[in-house]
Amino acid sequence: MLQRFYVNPILPAQNGDRARAFYRDVLGLDLLSGPADDPMVFGAAGGSTIALSEIPDRVPPSYPIISFIVTGIEELVASLKARGANFQPPSPASFGGVEGKVAGDIIDFGQVKSALLRDPEGNVLALNEFMG
C-alpha cells in the first residue's frame, strides 16, 4: 500500500545551525529549504532527501539511522575526513554471517564495505558500498 509513496527520513538536531552547516558544507548535500527553515531539507541522488528538525532534548540512537549507498568508499571516507567528518572506529561485527575485516575506518564484509560516522548532533550515518 505505501510502496508508491516517497520516504523521507527525519533526524533530530539539537542545534539547527550546526546541523545545517554539517550536512551542507561537510557532506556536500544540497540545502533545499530556506537558509533558516526548520525543518531543514537536504537533497541527495535520485531525488532522495533527508530532513532535520531542531529538537534540543532528543538523544539520537547509537546505531545508523541513514545509509548512503556509495561507490569508491575509501576515497570518499578520506575526502569526508578532510572536510571534518568524524568516523567511528569499526568494531568486530558480522554481516550475512561474514566476519568483517577492519582497514582504517572501513570494515569489509566481502559483499559490502561499510563506514560509520556521526553528525555533530550525534546521529550515526552509514556509508555502504556493495561489492558486486
C-alpha positions, 0 to 999 in steps of 0.5 A, spaced: 500 500 500 505 505 501 510 502 496 508 508 491 509 513 496 516 517 497 520 516 504 523 521 507 527 520 513 527 525 519 533 526 524 533 530 530 538 536 531 539 539 537 542 545 534 539 547 527 545 551 525 550 546 526 546 541 523 545 545 517 552 547 516 554 539 517 550 536 512 551 542 507 558 544 507 561 537 510 557 532 506 556 536 500 548 535 500 544 540 497 540 545 502 533 545 499 529 549 504 530 556 506 537 558 509 533 558 516 527 553 515 526 548 520 525 543 518 531 543 514 531 539 507 537 536 504 537 533 497 541 527 495 541 522 488 535 520 485 531 525 488 532 522 495 532 527 501 533 527 508 530 532 513 532 535 520 528 538 525 531 542 531 529 538 537 534 540 543 532 534 548 532 528 543 538 523 544 539 520 537 540 512 537 547 509 537 546 505 531 545 508 523 539 511 522 541 513 514 545 509 509 548 512 503 549 507 498 556 509 495 561 507 490 569 508 491 568 508 499 575 509 501 576 515 497 570 518 499 571 516 507 578 520 506 575 526 502 569 526 508 575 526 513 578 532 510 572 536 510 571 534 518 567 528 518 568 524 524 568 516 523 567 511 528 572 506 529 569 499 526 568 494 531 568 486 530 561 485 527 558 480 522 554 481 516 550 475 512 554 471 517 561 474 514 566 476 519 568 483 517 575 485 516 577 492 519 582 497 514 582 504 517 575 506 518 572 501 513 570 494 515 569 489 509 564 484 509 566 481 502 559 483 499 559 490 502 564 495 505 561 499 510 563 506 514 560 509 520 560 516 522 556 521 526 553 528 525 555 533 530 548 532 533 550 525 534 546 521 529 550 515 526 550 515 518 552 509 514 556 509 508 555 502 504 558 500 498 556 493 495 561 489 492 558 486 486 
